[in-house]
Amino acid sequence: MPAAKPPTKPRKAAARPARAELVMTTSRARNTVRVKFGDVTVIAPKPTEEQVEQGIRHSMRAMRGLVRCFRKQPSTPRHGPEVPVCTADRENPERVIRTLKGKSESGRFRRGKFKAD
């Protein structure tokens, strides 16, 4: 069996000065918009007023949906009876409370395994 190759180290990116300049220009002759961010330039037709308003409406609708999601109470995951659920002990942060099959035990993890005290 051939020996496994050692993992290669990731290459470092070339050192370049960071450019975070956003330049937006409008060409009247072609009615286009040129947006430049660093080394990338995007040239696109200038949007109409109706397209801008529609984009704003879509953005507002997405933002309202996001706010609705943030307002919801987080769901509690449901576990089967055979799955141990571990939580931190509020009185002693070095201890863990494990609930398994309806029985709660206090203990610690030693070498990756739970040991009840």
Secondary structure, DSSP 8 states (H G I E B T S, - for coil): ---------------------EEEEEETTTTEEEEEETTEEEEEE---HHHHHHHHHHHHHHHHHHHHHHHS--------TTS-EEEE-SS-TT-EEEEETTEEEEEEEETTEEEE-
